[in-house]
């Protein structure tokens, strides 16, 4: 099974990326995922179910530890050919 995760962390800071956003992005960028898209207002990544779920656990823990007051995420099951 393949999954797509989309997430944001808050509070926002338009001047520079807060520590919680950097922590979450680092988790996603080093995880064994593909189709990673990191942006200023949202992040998306795809991969196998185990890899995505492991990354989601780590990004929640690390971003909350780094000061996030809210993490919004959505996880979708995607087809093998779907982008």
Secondary structure, DSSP 8 states (H G I E B T S, - for coil): -EEEEEEEEES--SSS--HHHHHHHHHHHHSS-EEEEE-SS-EEEEEEHHHHHHHHHHHHHHHHHTT-SEEEEEEEEE-TT--
